[in-house]
Amino acid sequence: MHNRRLVAYVLDLVIITSFLSLCFLFFPKEKEMKEIQAQVDTLSAQYTEGQISVPHYFMEMSRLEKQRSEKQTFKIIINGIGILIYYMIIPLFLHGATFGMKLMHLKIISNKNKNILLALFFRTLLLDGLLSTLLLLLGIYMISGKFYLSFISVLVLLQLLTLLASYFMVKCRSDKAGLCDFLSHSKIVALS
């Protein structure tokens, strides 16, 4: 069953990424974003030519990445809303399944016959990137520009470790329970 879960997860990623990419096509390319990219290109060229040191390069890249994130705050919010709708709201109406899970004949159920909404919320928060998105939004306004790139790197690493831990738990455990299954008191079952 772990292969079906993996395929369902990948299908869901493709669906939500495609949908959000289509939504973002309608956002105009801002002049400020082009200016930030030009600064990144200049900085990279200076680094490549040995004109600036490694610490200076990373400090400036961090500052520019924070500027880029500040300009994309609305897109980050839309991304968070998309994640919430796709991984939490849609499964409420599809009896505990995302579109990928429906295609693979899987669904999420609560372990203790509790409301599935809370289980879906925790799964969405941890496994599907909602927590990372919320922390990114907080980080834009709370993390200094010189530490911002490190902050983003830690967020990405934590999300990746969560995914890997969940995958290997599902693959290796006899009950096929992943990290998010334990934390959300839910499980994914095959439909007959």
N, CA and C atoms as a LAMMPS dump frame, in Angstrom:
ITEM: TIMESTEP
0
ITEM: NUMBER OF ATOMS
576
ITEM: BOX BOUNDS ff ff ff
-5.0000000000000000e+02 5.0000000000000000e+02
-5.0000000000000000e+02 5.0000000000000000e+02
-5.0000000000000000e+02 5.0000000000000000e+02
ITEM: ATOMS id mol type element x y z
1 1 1 N 0.824 -1.203 0
2 1 2 C 0 0 0
3 1 3 C 0.867 1.265 0
4 2 1 N 2.126 1.145 0.477
5 2 2 C 2.956 2.353 0.534
6 2 3 C 3.208 2.918 -0.86
7 3 1 N 3.267 2.052 -1.873
8 3 2 C 3.455 2.548 -3.236
9 3 3 C 2.236 3.355 -3.697
10 4 1 N 1.052 2.884 -3.359
11 4 2 C -0.164 3.628 -3.713
12 4 3 C -0.216 4.964 -2.999
13 5 1 N 0.22 4.992 -1.742
14 5 2 C 0.261 6.264 -1.003
15 5 3 C 1.234 7.237 -1.662
16 6 1 N 2.397 6.711 -2.054
17 6 2 C 3.399 7.556 -2.698
18 6 3 C 2.878 8.1 -4.023
19 7 1 N 2.265 7.248 -4.829
20 7 2 C 1.712 7.697 -6.107
21 7 3 C 0.612 8.728 -5.878
22 8 1 N -0.252 8.499 -4.889
23 8 2 C -1.316 9.461 -4.574
24 8 3 C -0.722 10.803 -4.158
25 9 1 N 0.345 10.755 -3.339
26 9 2 C 0.987 11.993 -2.89
27 9 3 C 1.59 12.761 -4.069
28 10 1 N 2.264 12.036 -4.951
29 10 2 C 2.864 12.683 -6.128
30 10 3 C 1.767 13.252 -7.031
31 11 1 N 0.698 12.505 -7.258
32 11 2 C -0.427 13.017 -8.058
33 11 3 C -0.996 14.292 -7.442
34 12 1 N -1.16 14.282 -6.137
35 12 2 C -1.674 15.479 -5.459
36 12 3 C -0.727 16.661 -5.622
37 13 1 N 0.575 16.402 -5.519
38 13 2 C 1.549 17.48 -5.719
39 13 3 C 1.464 18.055 -7.126
40 14 1 N 1.337 17.181 -8.107
41 14 2 C 1.225 17.634 -9.501
42 14 3 C -0.05 18.462 -9.682
43 15 1 N -1.156 18.003 -9.125
44 15 2 C -2.437 18.715 -9.267
45 15 3 C -2.377 20.088 -8.613
46 16 1 N -1.94 20.144 -7.345
47 16 2 C -1.94 21.431 -6.626
48 16 3 C -0.899 22.381 -7.212
49 17 1 N 0.249 21.852 -7.61
50 17 2 C 1.286 22.702 -8.208
51 17 3 C 0.817 23.258 -9.546
52 18 1 N 0.186 22.432 -10.355
53 18 2 C -0.333 22.888 -11.648
54 18 3 C -1.407 23.951 -11.454
55 19 1 N -2.305 23.715 -10.513
56 19 2 C -3.379 24.677 -10.258
57 19 3 C -2.82 26.023 -9.792
58 20 1 N -1.898 25.981 -8.832
59 20 2 C -1.324 27.239 -8.334
60 20 3 C -0.487 27.928 -9.408
61 21 1 N 0.215 27.162 -10.22
62 21 2 C 0.999 27.753 -11.318
63 21 3 C 0.09 28.473 -12.306
64 22 1 N -1.047 27.867 -12.615
65 22 2 C -2.015 28.522 -13.502
66 22 3 C -2.54 29.809 -12.881
67 23 1 N -2.832 29.771 -11.596
68 23 2 C -3.298 30.98 -10.905
69 23 3 C -2.248 32.083 -10.972
70 24 1 N -0.973 31.7 -10.776
71 24 2 C 0.091 32.696 -10.739
72 24 3 C 0.431 33.254 -12.117
73 25 1 N -0.01 32.602 -13.18
74 25 2 C 0.194 33.139 -14.526
75 25 3 C -0.505 34.477 -14.702
76 26 1 N -1.574 34.672 -13.943
77 26 2 C -2.364 35.892 -14.071
78 26 3 C -1.812 37.043 -13.243
79 27 1 N -0.781 36.766 -12.44
80 27 2 C -0.143 37.833 -11.682
81 27 3 C 0.845 38.541 -12.602
82 28 1 N 0.795 39.848 -12.651
83 28 2 C 1.736 40.553 -13.522
84 28 3 C 3.169 40.44 -12.999
85 29 1 N 4.107 40.394 -13.911
86 29 2 C 5.521 40.414 -13.531
87 29 3 C 5.846 41.842 -13.111
88 30 1 N 6.176 41.979 -11.86
89 30 2 C 6.406 43.313 -11.325
90 30 3 C 7.797 43.825 -11.696
91 31 1 N 7.844 45.129 -11.9
92 31 2 C 9.109 45.779 -12.226
93 31 3 C 10.126 45.56 -11.104
94 32 1 N 9.634 45.597 -9.856
95 32 2 C 10.534 45.416 -8.713
96 32 3 C 11.16 44.023 -8.7
97 33 1 N 10.395 43.009 -9.128
98 33 2 C 10.933 41.651 -9.167
99 33 3 C 12.049 41.546 -10.204
100 34 1 N 11.877 42.227 -11.32
101 34 2 C 12.911 42.237 -12.354
102 34 3 C 14.167 42.945 -11.847
103 35 1 N 13.966 44.007 -11.066
104 35 2 C 15.105 44.72 -10.496
105 35 3 C 15.856 43.85 -9.495
106 36 1 N 15.118 43.109 -8.676
107 36 2 C 15.75 42.209 -7.704
108 36 3 C 16.526 41.123 -8.441
109 37 1 N 15.936 40.569 -9.493
110 37 2 C 16.623 39.536 -10.267
111 37 3 C 17.894 40.094 -10.915
112 38 1 N 17.837 41.329 -11.38
113 38 2 C 19.03 41.951 -11.962
114 38 3 C 20.123 42.096 -10.904
115 39 1 N 19.742 42.438 -9.676
116 39 2 C 20.715 42.538 -8.586
117 39 3 C 21.318 41.168 -8.262
118 40 1 N 20.471 40.131 -8.279
119 40 2 C 20.954 38.77 -8.035
120 40 3 C 21.957 38.375 -9.117
121 41 1 N 21.623 38.676 -10.363
122 41 2 C 22.521 38.348 -11.475
123 41 3 C 23.854 39.078 -11.345
124 42 1 N 23.81 40.348 -11
125 42 2 C 25.028 41.141 -10.809
126 42 3 C 25.863 40.575 -9.669
127 43 1 N 25.197 40.264 -8.561
128 43 2 C 25.89 39.707 -7.404
129 43 3 C 26.547 38.37 -7.754
130 44 1 N 25.834 37.527 -8.477
131 44 2 C 26.389 36.23 -8.888
132 44 3 C 27.594 36.408 -9.798
133 45 1 N 27.515 37.362 -10.698
134 45 2 C 28.643 37.635 -11.593
135 45 3 C 29.847 38.125 -10.795
136 46 1 N 29.613 39.01 -9.821
137 46 2 C 30.71 39.512 -8.993
138 46 3 C 31.359 38.379 -8.206
139 47 1 N 30.542 37.474 -7.696
140 47 2 C 31.074 36.336 -6.937
141 47 3 C 31.89 35.413 -7.848
142 48 1 N 31.338 35.119 -9.009
143 48 2 C 32.01 34.229 -9.962
144 48 3 C 33.358 34.791 -10.382
145 49 1 N 33.434 36.115 -10.543
146 49 2 C 34.679 36.764 -10.962
147 49 3 C 35.629 37.022 -9.799
148 50 1 N 35.233 36.619 -8.589
149 50 2 C 36.097 36.778 -7.432
150 50 3 C 36.154 38.19 -6.882
151 51 1 N 35.193 39.032 -7.236
152 51 2 C 35.195 40.425 -6.776
153 51 3 C 34.663 40.572 -5.352
154 52 1 N 33.878 39.59 -4.882
155 52 2 C 33.335 39.656 -3.518
156 52 3 C 33.588 38.333 -2.814
157 53 1 N 33.612 38.379 -1.491
158 53 2 C 33.889 37.188 -0.687
159 53 3 C 32.62 36.338 -0.528
160 54 1 N 32.82 35.106 -0.093
161 54 2 C 31.7 34.19 0.132
162 54 3 C 30.735 34.744 1.194
163 55 1 N 31.238 35.218 2.358
164 55 2 C 30.293 35.756 3.355
165 55 3 C 29.487 36.95 2.818
166 56 1 N 30.151 37.818 2.074
167 56 2 C 29.446 38.976 1.507
168 56 3 C 28.38 38.512 0.501
169 57 1 N 28.739 37.531 -0.309
170 57 2 C 27.798 37 -1.298
171 57 3 C 26.54 36.454 -0.621
172 58 1 N 26.727 35.604 0.395
173 58 2 C 25.574 35.02 1.076
174 58 3 C 24.765 36.055 1.849
175 59 1 N 25.425 37.042 2.422
176 59 2 C 24.716 38.099 3.157
177 59 3 C 23.83 38.892 2.191
178 60 1 N 24.368 39.251 1.047
179 60 2 C 23.599 40.011 0.065
180 60 3 C 22.496 39.171 -0.579
181 61 1 N 22.795 37.885 -0.847
182 61 2 C 21.762 36.994 -1.405
183 61 3 C 20.614 36.839 -0.424
184 62 1 N 20.933 36.758 0.848
185 62 2 C 19.91 36.627 1.881
186 62 3 C 19.022 37.871 1.914
187 63 1 N 19.651 39.031 1.836
188 63 2 C 18.902 40.297 1.831
189 63 3 C 18.002 40.375 0.603
190 64 1 N 18.512 39.99 -0.553
191 64 2 C 17.726 40.038 -1.79
192 64 3 C 16.58 39.02 -1.773
193 65 1 N 16.83 37.852 -1.203
194 65 2 C 15.772 36.836 -1.104
195 65 3 C 14.65 37.319 -0.192
196 66 1 N 15.017 38.027 0.86
197 66 2 C 13.975 38.583 1.741
198 66 3 C 13.165 39.634 0.993
199 67 1 N 13.835 40.48 0.22
200 67 2 C 13.113 41.484 -0.585
201 67 3 C 12.161 40.796 -1.562
202 68 1 N 12.621 39.722 -2.181
203 68 2 C 11.791 38.984 -3.129
204 68 3 C 10.558 38.408 -2.425
205 69 1 N 10.773 37.821 -1.249
206 69 2 C 9.657 37.247 -0.491
207 69 3 C 8.663 38.327 -0.059
208 70 1 N 9.18 39.487 0.338
209 70 2 C 8.295 40.588 0.727
210 70 3 C 7.396 41.006 -0.435
211 71 1 N 7.966 41.015 -1.638
212 71 2 C 7.192 41.394 -2.827
213 71 3 C 6.192 40.296 -3.216
214 72 1 N 6.437 39.068 -2.779
215 72 2 C 5.573 37.949 -3.149
216 72 3 C 4.67 37.489 -1.996
217 73 1 N 4.48 38.334 -1.008
218 73 2 C 3.662 37.96 0.149
219 73 3 C 2.272 37.511 -0.272
220 74 1 N 1.647 38.216 -1.207
221 74 2 C 0.297 37.843 -1.639
222 74 3 C 0.297 36.455 -2.285
223 75 1 N 1.315 36.147 -3.074
224 75 2 C 1.419 34.819 -3.691
225 75 3 C 1.605 33.735 -2.629
226 76 1 N 2.372 34.042 -1.606
227 76 2 C 2.579 33.07 -0.523
228 76 3 C 1.271 32.812 0.208
229 77 1 N 0.486 33.867 0.426
230 77 2 C -0.826 33.714 1.06
231 77 3 C -1.748 32.871 0.188
232 78 1 N -1.761 33.141 -1.117
233 78 2 C -2.583 32.353 -2.05
234 78 3 C -2.141 30.89 -2.028
235 79 1 N -0.838 30.661 -1.981
236 79 2 C -0.3 29.304 -1.896
237 79 3 C -0.823 28.598 -0.639
238 80 1 N -0.784 29.281 0.498
239 80 2 C -1.282 28.71 1.745
240 80 3 C -2.763 28.388 1.68
241 81 1 N -3.534 29.288 1.084
242 81 2 C -4.973 29.054 0.934
243 81 3 C -5.219 27.86 0.008
244 82 1 N -4.441 27.77 -1.076
245 82 2 C -4.568 26.635 -1.989
246 82 3 C -4.275 25.314 -1.29
247 83 1 N -3.23 25.28 -0.479
248 83 2 C -2.881 24.078 0.282
249 83 3 C -4.018 23.706 1.228
250 84 1 N -4.532 24.703 1.928
251 84 2 C -5.622 24.48 2.882
252 84 3 C -6.862 23.917 2.186
253 85 1 N -7.217 24.505 1.069
254 85 2 C -8.406 24.046 0.336
255 85 3 C -8.19 22.644 -0.216
256 86 1 N -7.045 22.406 -0.852
257 86 2 C -6.829 21.125 -1.519
258 86 3 C -6.682 19.961 -0.531
259 87 1 N -5.908 20.169 0.531
260 87 2 C -5.601 19.057 1.422
261 87 3 C -6.529 18.949 2.628
262 88 1 N -7.346 19.984 2.882
263 88 2 C -8.222 19.928 4.048
264 88 3 C -9.696 20.044 3.682
265 89 1 N -10.048 21.04 2.879
266 89 2 C -11.462 21.274 2.566
267 89 3 C -11.982 20.244 1.56
268 90 1 N -11.262 20.029 0.477
269 90 2 C -11.707 19.061 -0.539
270 90 3 C -11.871 17.661 0.059
271 91 1 N -10.925 17.175 0.887
272 91 2 C -11.15 15.849 1.478
273 91 3 C -12.392 15.767 2.371
274 92 1 N -12.802 16.887 2.938
275 92 2 C -14.047 16.868 3.719
276 92 3 C -15.23 16.5 2.829
277 93 1 N -15.219 17.01 1.61
278 93 2 C -16.325 16.748 0.683
279 93 3 C -16.152 15.433 -0.083
280 94 1 N -14.925 14.929 -0.141
281 94 2 C -14.661 13.661 -0.839
282 94 3 C -14.488 12.506 0.156
283 95 1 N -15.078 12.644 1.326
284 95 2 C -15.084 11.575 2.335
285 95 3 C -13.68 11.132 2.73
286 96 1 N -12.79 12.104 2.968
287 96 2 C -11.453 11.806 3.466
288 96 3 C -10.402 11.552 2.412
289 97 1 N -10.644 11.977 1.185
290 97 2 C -9.66 11.712 0.121
291 97 3 C -9.394 12.96 -0.704
292 98 1 N -8.154 13.099 -1.117
293 98 2 C -7.801 14.108 -2.114
294 98 3 C -8.061 13.487 -3.483
295 99 1 N -7.871 14.231 -4.548
296 99 2 C -8.067 13.671 -5.887
297 99 3 C -7.084 12.527 -6.173
298 100 1 N -5.834 12.707 -5.734
299 100 2 C -4.845 11.651 -5.918
300 100 3 C -5.218 10.387 -5.154
301 101 1 N -5.718 10.567 -3.951
302 101 2 C -6.155 9.408 -3.156
303 101 3 C -7.359 8.731 -3.799
304 102 1 N -8.265 9.518 -4.337
305 102 2 C -9.425 8.935 -5.028
306 102 3 C -8.964 8.063 -6.192
307 103 1 N -8.014 8.583 -6.958
308 103 2 C -7.498 7.817 -8.102
309 103 3 C -6.809 6.524 -7.668
310 104 1 N -6.198 6.542 -6.489
311 104 2 C -5.491 5.36 -5.992
312 104 3 C -6.354 4.541 -5.027
313 105 1 N -7.613 4.905 -4.888
314 105 2 C -8.574 4.178 -4.028
315 105 3 C -8.12 4.127 -2.573
316 106 1 N -7.76 5.306 -2.048
317 106 2 C -7.354 5.465 -0.659
318 106 3 C -8.185 6.552 -0.002
319 107 1 N -8.235 6.535 1.325
320 107 2 C -8.856 7.643 2.047
321 107 3 C -8.289 7.733 3.45
322 108 1 N -8.466 8.894 4.069
323 108 2 C -7.989 9.156 5.423
324 108 3 C -9.159 8.919 6.375
325 109 1 N -8.888 8.205 7.456
326 109 2 C -9.901 8.048 8.503
327 109 3 C -9.27 8.393 9.842
328 110 1 N -10.088 8.796 10.781
329 110 2 C -9.631 9.094 12.131
330 110 3 C -9.479 7.79 12.909
331 111 1 N -8.431 7.678 13.713
332 111 2 C -8.201 6.463 14.499
333 111 3 C -9.217 6.286 15.617
334 112 1 N -9.685 7.358 16.176
335 112 2 C -10.516 7.288 17.369
336 112 3 C -11.944 7.724 17.1
337 113 1 N -12.381 7.575 15.858
338 113 2 C -13.734 7.978 15.454
339 113 3 C -14.061 9.42 15.844
340 114 1 N -13.032 10.237 15.856
341 114 2 C -13.223 11.665 16.121
342 114 3 C -13.483 12.371 14.799
343 115 1 N -13.738 13.644 14.9
344 115 2 C -13.975 14.457 13.713
345 115 3 C -12.734 14.421 12.814
346 116 1 N -12.947 14.117 11.571
347 116 2 C -11.846 14.011 10.606
348 116 3 C -11.232 15.392 10.322
349 117 1 N -11.951 16.459 10.588
350 117 2 C -11.457 17.809 10.32
351 117 3 C -10.148 18.079 11.061
352 118 1 N -10.07 17.704 12.32
353 118 2 C -8.849 17.935 13.094
354 118 3 C -7.682 17.111 12.535
355 119 1 N -7.96 15.873 12.159
356 119 2 C -6.91 15.023 11.565
357 119 3 C -6.427 15.624 10.25
358 120 1 N -7.356 16.081 9.421
359 120 2 C -6.978 16.701 8.145
360 120 3 C -6.154 17.96 8.378
361 121 1 N -6.53 18.745 9.382
362 121 2 C -5.793 19.972 9.686
363 121 3 C -4.342 19.657 10.048
364 122 1 N -4.122 18.684 10.95
365 122 2 C -2.756 18.348 11.352
366 122 3 C -1.956 17.762 10.193
367 123 1 N -2.584 16.939 9.375
368 123 2 C -1.891 16.369 8.219
369 123 3 C -1.485 17.491 7.252
370 124 1 N -2.404 18.425 7.01
371 124 2 C -2.131 19.536 6.104
372 124 3 C -1.031 20.429 6.662
373 125 1 N -1.077 20.657 7.951
374 125 2 C -0.089 21.501 8.607
375 125 3 C 1.309 20.9 8.48
376 126 1 N 1.443 19.62 8.765
377 126 2 C 2.763 18.997 8.834
378 126 3 C 3.261 18.439 7.511
379 127 1 N 2.444 17.643 6.853
380 127 2 C 2.897 16.914 5.681
381 127 3 C 2.794 17.727 4.393
382 128 1 N 1.788 18.551 4.296
383 128 2 C 1.484 19.206 3.029
384 128 3 C 2.01 20.636 2.909
385 129 1 N 2.758 21.088 3.882
386 129 2 C 3.458 22.357 3.734
387 129 3 C 2.768 23.588 4.286
388 130 1 N 1.628 23.431 4.942
389 130 2 C 0.955 24.619 5.473
390 130 3 C 1.767 25.268 6.588
391 131 1 N 2.354 24.471 7.465
392 131 2 C 3.169 25.031 8.539
393 131 3 C 4.366 25.793 7.973
394 132 1 N 5.022 25.231 6.977
395 132 2 C 6.16 25.915 6.343
396 132 3 C 5.727 27.232 5.725
397 133 1 N 4.555 27.235 5.104
398 133 2 C 4.041 28.455 4.479
399 133 3 C 3.743 29.514 5.538
400 134 1 N 3.123 29.106 6.642
401 134 2 C 2.824 30.057 7.725
402 134 3 C 4.104 30.599 8.361
403 135 1 N 5.082 29.714 8.567
404 135 2 C 6.361 30.163 9.13
405 135 3 C 7.104 31.088 8.171
406 136 1 N 7 30.82 6.878
407 136 2 C 7.608 31.701 5.886
408 136 3 C 6.998 33.096 5.962
409 137 1 N 5.678 33.153 6.088
410 137 2 C 5.012 34.456 6.213
411 137 3 C 5.467 35.194 7.465
412 138 1 N 5.572 34.482 8.57
413 138 2 C 6.066 35.112 9.801
414 138 3 C 7.519 35.553 9.641
415 139 1 N 8.31 34.706 9.007
416 139 2 C 9.729 34.997 8.825
417 139 3 C 9.989 36.239 7.999
418 140 1 N 9.112 36.512 7.042
419 140 2 C 9.276 37.701 6.202
420 140 3 C 9.339 38.949 7.067
421 141 1 N 8.551 38.978 8.127
422 141 2 C 8.461 40.178 8.953
423 141 3 C 9.248 40.088 10.259
424 142 1 N 9.715 38.884 10.609
425 142 2 C 10.375 38.75 11.904
426 142 3 C 11.867 38.396 11.808
427 143 1 N 12.31 37.898 10.676
428 143 2 C 13.71 37.469 10.537
429 143 3 C 14.506 38.552 9.814
430 144 1 N 15.656 38.846 10.348
431 144 2 C 16.549 39.84 9.75
432 144 3 C 16.973 39.398 8.356
433 145 1 N 17.212 40.373 7.489
434 145 2 C 17.627 40.091 6.122
435 145 3 C 18.889 39.25 6.037
436 146 1 N 19.823 39.423 6.959
437 146 2 C 21.07 38.674 6.869
438 146 3 C 20.922 37.212 7.273
439 147 1 N 19.834 36.859 7.956
440 147 2 C 19.6 35.468 8.353
441 147 3 C 18.474 34.809 7.556
442 148 1 N 17.873 35.546 6.652
443 148 2 C 16.674 35.067 5.975
444 148 3 C 16.926 33.829 5.101
445 149 1 N 18.023 33.81 4.389
446 149 2 C 18.346 32.662 3.53
447 149 3 C 18.568 31.406 4.376
448 150 1 N 19.215 31.555 5.516
449 150 2 C 19.397 30.424 6.432
450 150 3 C 18.049 29.948 6.963
451 151 1 N 17.179 30.878 7.273
452 151 2 C 15.841 30.55 7.769
453 151 3 C 15.067 29.736 6.731
454 152 1 N 15.099 30.179 5.481
455 152 2 C 14.407 29.454 4.407
456 152 3 C 15.016 28.062 4.233
457 153 1 N 16.326 27.982 4.309
458 153 2 C 17.002 26.684 4.159
459 153 3 C 16.569 25.713 5.259
460 154 1 N 16.442 26.201 6.478
461 154 2 C 15.996 25.352 7.589
462 154 3 C 14.552 24.9 7.356
463 155 1 N 13.688 25.797 6.895
464 155 2 C 12.298 25.422 6.606
465 155 3 C 12.233 24.313 5.557
466 156 1 N 12.983 24.472 4.493
467 156 2 C 12.992 23.464 3.424
468 156 3 C 13.525 22.14 3.959
469 157 1 N 14.588 22.183 4.74
470 157 2 C 15.181 20.972 5.296
471 157 3 C 14.194 20.257 6.226
472 158 1 N 13.517 20.999 7.08
473 158 2 C 12.544 20.392 7.987
474 158 3 C 11.382 19.757 7.227
475 159 1 N 10.899 20.429 6.184
476 159 2 C 9.823 19.859 5.379
477 159 3 C 10.283 18.585 4.692
478 160 1 N 11.492 18.592 4.163
479 160 2 C 12.045 17.407 3.505
480 160 3 C 12.222 16.254 4.497
481 161 1 N 12.725 16.55 5.694
482 161 2 C 12.902 15.507 6.707
483 161 3 C 11.563 14.913 7.141
484 162 1 N 10.54 15.749 7.25
485 162 2 C 9.199 15.265 7.591
486 162 3 C 8.685 14.317 6.522
487 163 1 N 8.862 14.697 5.264
488 163 2 C 8.426 13.834 4.158
489 163 3 C 9.189 12.517 4.144
490 164 1 N 10.505 12.59 4.311
491 164 2 C 11.319 11.373 4.303
492 164 3 C 10.989 10.457 5.481
493 165 1 N 10.829 11.039 6.668
494 165 2 C 10.475 10.237 7.847
495 165 3 C 9.133 9.551 7.627
496 166 1 N 8.169 10.282 7.095
497 166 2 C 6.855 9.693 6.828
498 166 3 C 6.954 8.569 5.81
499 167 1 N 7.702 8.806 4.738
500 167 2 C 7.831 7.793 3.693
501 167 3 C 8.447 6.516 4.24
502 168 1 N 9.573 6.643 4.956
503 168 2 C 10.252 5.444 5.435
504 168 3 C 9.467 4.738 6.539
505 169 1 N 8.73 5.498 7.334
506 169 2 C 7.878 4.853 8.332
507 169 3 C 6.792 4.027 7.643
508 170 1 N 6.154 4.6 6.638
509 170 2 C 5.103 3.881 5.911
510 170 3 C 5.691 2.65 5.229
511 171 1 N 6.849 2.789 4.665
512 171 2 C 7.487 1.683 3.93
513 171 3 C 7.931 0.557 4.864
514 172 1 N 8.441 0.895 6.032
515 172 2 C 9.071 -0.102 6.893
516 172 3 C 8.172 -0.659 7.998
517 173 1 N 7.174 0.058 8.394
518 173 2 C 6.326 -0.405 9.507
519 173 3 C 5.276 -1.396 9.013
520 174 1 N 4.967 -2.345 9.834
521 174 2 C 3.962 -3.346 9.448
522 174 3 C 2.558 -2.744 9.371
523 175 1 N 2.275 -1.731 10.205
524 175 2 C 0.946 -1.109 10.161
525 175 3 C 0.855 0.014 9.129
526 176 1 N 1.962 0.292 8.417
527 176 2 C 2.035 1.3 7.349
528 176 3 C 1.67 2.706 7.824
529 177 1 N 1.914 2.981 9.098
530 177 2 C 1.619 4.303 9.651
531 177 3 C 2.828 5.21 9.491
532 178 1 N 2.592 6.416 9.021
533 178 2 C 3.645 7.404 8.861
534 178 3 C 3.658 8.388 10.012
535 179 1 N 4.625 9.281 9.992
536 179 2 C 4.764 10.288 11.04
537 179 3 C 3.487 11.104 11.203
538 180 1 N 2.936 11.552 10.096
539 180 2 C 1.724 12.373 10.164
540 180 3 C 0.512 11.562 10.597
541 181 1 N 0.521 10.249 10.323
542 181 2 C -0.558 9.394 10.811
543 181 3 C -0.571 9.402 12.338
544 182 1 N 0.613 9.266 12.943
545 182 2 C 0.707 9.284 14.4
546 182 3 C 0.309 10.638 14.98
547 183 1 N 0.859 11.694 14.425
548 183 2 C 0.625 13.02 14.976
549 183 3 C -0.812 13.508 14.788
550 184 1 N -1.482 13.026 13.752
551 184 2 C -2.864 13.47 13.501
552 184 3 C -3.902 12.454 13.975
553 185 1 N -3.447 11.368 14.574
554 185 2 C -4.356 10.3 15.037
555 185 3 C -5.29 9.862 13.914
556 186 1 N -4.69 9.612 12.772
557 186 2 C -5.463 9.166 11.615
558 186 3 C -4.66 8.132 10.837
559 187 1 N -5.266 7.537 9.852
560 187 2 C -4.544 6.604 9.002
561 187 3 C -5.155 6.627 7.612
562 188 1 N -4.362 6.143 6.681
563 188 2 C -4.841 6.038 5.311
564 188 3 C -5.158 4.575 5.065
565 189 1 N -6.368 4.347 4.573
566 189 2 C -6.818 2.98 4.315
567 189 3 C -7.18 2.818 2.842
568 190 1 N -7.096 1.58 2.388
569 190 2 C -7.48 1.259 1.013
570 190 3 C -8.992 1.083 0.959
571 191 1 N -9.603 1.572 -0.111
572 191 2 C -11.038 1.368 -0.331
573 191 3 C -11.252 0.027 -1.009
574 192 1 N -12.31 -0.586 -0.687
575 192 2 C -12.613 -1.902 -1.31
576 192 3 C -13.082 -1.734 -2.717
